[in-house]
Amino acid sequence: MKRLLFISMIFLASVPTYAQSIVTSDTTVTANFPSWRFSANGGYAYRIGKVDNSQDAVLVNHIKKLKQGVTYGADATWFFMESLGVGLKYNSLNIGNSEQVTVTYDNGTQESGLLEDKINIWFFGPIASYRVMSRNMRNAFFMNVGLGYMGYKDRAVLIDPFIIKGSTIGYLYEIGYDQSLTDKISLGAMLSFVSGTLTGYQTNQGGSWNTVNLESDSYESLNHINLSIGLRINL
């Protein structure tokens, strides 16, 4: 009787341990994906539009120097699924160049002075984001597309100062990769293509605004490529 009781106690004592091992081995631990991504970027930008080489050589050289600039921006994205999200993005391109020129007027007189352009092109609008995360949920590959407002402003000088501004519909396409630094902070790189075309603009010289409508062969391309890096916060 004592022997039977002893064997029964050993069996009962072993049951919890055996059951626990089954639960542990059969249980799948699911990691929670970050639902929010906040990003700040800065880097290099290049305008893609063609340069009309039939113009004055000094002007052509000036325009070519206005093709490269700096870019900065920020975005916030909410991921309602691990791989899909929506958000808002702002991106700004800044380019400038200045030099001394001599202008010849129709009556034959000449005047020397400053030729300068300080151009700002910006995009603001909603984006849709596709994300592929690593197994540990820390690193990620991104593809974003966006449609929004694209603005253009040039604080220019040709002997006298004047302003050119306009706006159009903008399109955004980008790919990037985030490498985690901590559980919530990542370092990321992004390649972006921003597209838009001005069919007209407004000018201001001396305080009065005038509207200029462009012919189809004179539309102003705002297309540019951005290569940027920045910090991301994932929550």
C-alpha positions in Angstrom: 0.0 0.0 0.0 2.8 2.4 0.9 4.6 1.5 -2.3 1.5 2.2 -4.4 1.0 5.6 -2.6 4.6 6.5 -3.2 4.3 5.7 -7.0 1.1 7.8 -7.2 2.7 10.8 -5.6 5.6 10.7 -8.0 3.2 10.5 -11.0 1.1 13.4 -9.7 4.2 15.5 -9.0 5.4 15.0 -12.6 2.1 16.0 -14.3 2.4 19.8 -13.9 6.0 19.8 -15.2 5.0 17.7 -18.2 1.9 19.9 -18.9 4.0 23.1 -18.6 6.5 21.8 -21.2 3.7 21.2 -23.7 2.3 24.7 -23.2 5.7 26.2 -23.6 6.6 24.3 -26.7 3.2 24.8 -28.4 2.8 28.5 -27.6 3.7 31.0 -30.4 4.9 34.4 -29.1 3.7 37.1 -31.4 5.7 40.4 -31.4 3.7 43.6 -31.6 4.6 45.8 -34.6 5.1 49.5 -34.2 1.9 51.4 -35.2 3.4 54.9 -35.5 6.5 56.1 -37.3 7.7 59.7 -37.0 10.5 60.8 -39.4 12.8 63.8 -39.9 15.1 63.9 -43.0 17.8 66.1 -44.6 20.0 65.7 -47.6 20.8 66.4 -51.2 18.4 67.3 -54.0 18.7 67.5 -57.8 16.2 69.1 -60.3 15.6 67.0 -63.4 14.2 69.7 -65.7 15.9 70.4 -69.0 17.9 73.6 -69.6 17.3 75.7 -72.7 20.8 76.0 -74.1 19.7 78.5 -76.8 19.6 81.3 -74.2 22.5 83.7 -73.3 25.5 81.7 -72.0 25.6 83.6 -68.7 22.0 82.8 -68.1 22.4 79.1 -69.1 25.3 78.8 -66.6 23.3 80.4 -63.9 20.3 78.1 -64.5 22.6 75.0 -64.4 23.8 76.0 -61.0 20.2 76.1 -59.8 19.8 72.3 -60.4 21.4 71.2 -57.1 20.3 72.0 -53.6 19.5 70.8 -50.1 16.3 69.1 -48.9 14.7 68.6 -45.6 11.3 67.3 -44.4 9.3 65.3 -41.9 6.4 62.8 -42.0 4.1 60.9 -39.6 2.7 57.5 -40.6 0.1 55.3 -38.8 0.3 51.6 -39.6 -3.1 50.0 -39.2 -1.5 46.7 -40.4 2.1 45.5 -40.1 2.7 46.2 -43.8 0.2 49.0 -44.6 -0.1 52.6 -43.3 -1.2 56.1 -44.1 0.2 59.4 -43.1 1.2 63.0 -43.9 4.5 64.2 -45.4 6.2 67.6 -45.9 9.3 68.0 -48.1 11.2 71.1 -49.0 13.8 71.8 -51.6 16.0 74.9 -51.4 18.3 76.1 -54.2 20.1 79.4 -54.7 22.7 81.1 -56.9 23.9 84.7 -57.5 26.4 86.4 -59.8 27.1 89.8 -61.3 25.7 90.4 -64.8 25.4 93.1 -67.4 21.9 93.6 -68.9 21.4 95.2 -72.4 18.0 96.8 -72.9 16.0 97.2 -76.2 17.2 100.8 -76.5 20.8 99.7 -76.5 21.6 101.0 -73.0 23.4 98.7 -70.5 23.2 98.2 -66.8 25.3 96.0 -64.4 24.0 94.5 -61.3 23.0 91.3 -59.4 21.4 88.2 -60.9 20.1 86.0 -58.0 17.6 83.3 -57.4 16.5 81.8 -54.1 14.1 79.0 -54.9 12.0 77.0 -52.6 9.9 74.0 -53.8 7.8 72.1 -51.3 5.4 69.2 -51.2 2.7 68.6 -48.6 0.1 65.9 -48.7 -1.1 62.4 -47.6 0.9 59.3 -48.3 0.3 55.6 -48.4 3.1 53.4 -47.1 4.0 49.8 -47.6 6.4 48.3 -45.0 8.4 45.0 -44.8 9.7 44.4 -41.4 12.6 42.2 -40.2 11.8 39.2 -38.0 12.8 41.0 -34.9 10.5 43.9 -35.8 13.3 46.4 -35.5 14.5 47.1 -39.2 12.2 47.8 -42.1 12.1 48.5 -45.9 9.6 51.1 -47.1 7.8 52.2 -50.3 5.7 55.3 -50.1 3.4 57.1 -52.7 1.8 60.5 -52.2 -0.5 63.0 -53.8 -0.6 66.6 -52.6 0.0 70.3 -52.9 3.2 71.5 -54.5 4.4 75.1 -54.1 7.0 77.1 -55.8 8.6 80.5 -54.7 11.5 82.3 -56.1 12.9 85.4 -54.4 14.8 86.7 -57.4 16.9 89.7 -58.4 17.7 91.0 -61.9 19.1 94.4 -61.1 15.9 95.0 -59.1 14.2 92.4 -56.8 11.0 90.6 -57.6 9.1 87.5 -56.6 7.8 84.6 -58.6 5.3 82.1 -57.0 3.0 79.3 -58.2 1.4 76.0 -57.2 0.3 72.7 -58.7 -0.6 69.1 -57.9 2.5 67.1 -56.7 3.3 63.4 -56.8 5.7 61.6 -54.5 7.3 58.2 -54.9 10.0 56.9 -52.5 11.8 53.9 -51.2 13.9 53.6 -48.0 15.3 51.5 -45.3 15.4 52.0 -41.5 18.1 50.4 -39.3 17.3 50.3 -35.6 19.6 52.1 -33.1 17.4 51.3 -30.1 14.0 49.7 -29.5 12.2 52.9 -30.6 14.8 55.0 -32.6 16.1 54.1 -36.0 18.5 55.7 -38.6 17.0 55.7 -42.1 17.9 56.5 -45.7 15.3 57.5 -48.3 15.4 58.0 -52.1 12.5 60.2 -53.2 11.2 61.4 -56.6 8.9 64.4 -56.4 7.0 65.5 -59.6 4.9 68.5 -60.6 4.5 71.0 -63.5 3.8 74.7 -63.4 1.5 75.9 -66.1 1.5 79.5 -64.8 2.7 81.7 -62.0 2.4 85.1 -60.4 5.0 87.8 -60.3 5.4 90.7 -57.9 7.7 93.7 -58.6 7.1 97.0 -56.9 4.2 95.7 -54.9 1.7 94.6 -57.6 0.9 91.0 -58.5 0.6 89.9 -62.2 -0.5 86.5 -63.5 1.5 84.8 -66.3 0.0 81.8 -68.1 2.6 79.7 -69.9 2.4 78.0 -73.3 2.6 74.3 -73.3 6.2 74.2 -74.6 7.2 76.6 -71.8 5.8 74.8 -68.7 8.1 74.8 -65.7 9.1 71.3 -64.5 9.4 71.0 -60.7 10.6 67.4 -60.9 13.5 66.5 -58.5 15.2 63.6 -56.8 16.1 63.7 -53.1 18.6 61.5 -51.3 18.2 62.0 -47.6 19.0 60.4 -44.2 17.4 61.0 -40.8 16.1 59.8 -37.5 12.9 57.8 -37.0 10.8 57.3 -33.9 8.7 54.1 -33.8 5.9 53.7 -31.3 
